[in-house]
Amino acid sequence: MSKISKISASHILIMHKESQSSRSELSVNEAKKKIDSLHNDITNGKIKFSDAAVQHSNCSSGQTGGSLGEFTKGMMVKAFEDVAFELDIDQISEPFESEFGFHIVKRDN
């Protein structure tokens, strides 16, 4: 099995007051509840990943459905990269935290 060096992925970011560069007033617990609720709605088919990103993500990528385009190892923070590179195509991650807040990642290719 070859090691993948480049993927493309989308994400949803929910920041909280303690996040790096935060613009959020949410507490850590409130942000965690929000990301868990979004993850639940996406996995249960209540909302499409891209629509959830547009409506809820605190990242500017939200405007394009959360798309981050292609990236290689070393371009993203480690917590994010560790999850993104383990996903299969079209797989959606469990919510996880980085220094920027809580994320859900969807691997695009």
C-alpha positions in Angstrom: 0.0 0.0 0.0 1.5 3.3 -1.1 1.6 6.3 1.2 -0.7 9.1 -0.1 1.2 12.4 -0.3 -1.6 14.7 -1.5 -5.4 14.7 -0.9 -8.2 17.2 -1.1 -10.6 17.6 1.7 -13.3 19.9 3.1 -14.0 20.7 6.7 -16.3 22.4 9.1 -14.7 24.5 11.9 -16.5 25.5 15.1 -14.3 27.9 17.1 -14.6 28.6 20.8 -13.3 31.4 23.0 -10.1 29.6 23.7 -9.3 28.8 20.0 -6.3 30.3 18.4 -7.3 33.4 16.4 -10.8 32.9 17.7 -13.7 35.2 16.7 -16.2 33.1 18.7 -18.0 33.7 21.9 -18.9 30.0 22.4 -17.5 28.2 25.4 -15.5 25.0 24.7 -18.5 22.9 25.8 -20.9 24.9 23.6 -18.6 24.5 20.6 -18.3 20.7 21.3 -22.1 20.4 21.5 -22.5 22.3 18.2 -20.0 20.2 16.3 -21.4 17.0 17.7 -24.9 18.1 16.7 -23.7 19.0 13.1 -21.9 15.7 12.8 -25.1 13.8 13.9 -27.3 15.8 11.4 -24.8 15.1 8.5 -24.4 11.4 9.2 -28.2 11.0 9.6 -28.8 12.8 6.2 -30.6 15.8 7.7 -28.1 18.2 6.1 -25.5 17.9 3.4 -21.9 18.4 4.5 -21.4 21.4 2.2 -24.6 23.1 3.3 -23.6 22.6 7.0 -20.2 24.2 6.1 -21.8 27.2 4.4 -24.2 27.8 7.3 -22.0 27.0 10.3 -18.3 26.9 9.7 -16.1 29.6 11.3 -13.5 29.1 8.5 -13.6 31.2 5.4 -13.6 27.9 3.4 -17.2 27.5 4.6 -18.3 29.8 1.8 -17.2 27.2 -0.7 -18.8 24.3 1.1 -15.8 23.8 3.4 -13.4 22.9 0.5 -9.7 23.3 1.3 -8.6 22.1 -2.1 -5.5 19.9 -2.4 -2.8 19.8 0.2 0.2 17.7 1.1 1.5 16.5 4.4 3.1 19.3 6.4 0.7 22.0 5.1 -2.0 21.6 7.8 -1.7 21.5 11.6 -0.8 18.0 12.8 -4.2 17.2 14.5 -6.0 18.0 11.3 -3.5 16.2 9.0 -3.5 13.1 11.2 -7.3 12.7 10.7 -7.6 13.9 7.1 -4.9 11.5 5.7 -6.6 8.5 7.5 -10.0 9.0 5.8 -11.2 7.1 2.7 -12.6 9.1 -0.2 -16.1 10.6 0.8 -15.6 9.5 4.4 -16.5 12.0 7.1 -14.4 12.1 10.3 -15.6 12.1 13.8 -15.4 15.5 15.4 -12.0 16.4 16.8 -10.1 19.3 18.2 -7.1 21.3 17.1 -5.8 24.6 18.4 -8.3 26.4 16.1 -11.4 24.7 17.5 -13.5 21.6 16.6 -13.5 20.1 13.1 -15.3 17.6 11.0 -13.3 16.6 7.9 -14.6 15.1 4.7 -12.1 13.6 2.3 -12.9 14.7 -1.3 -10.2 12.6 -3.2 
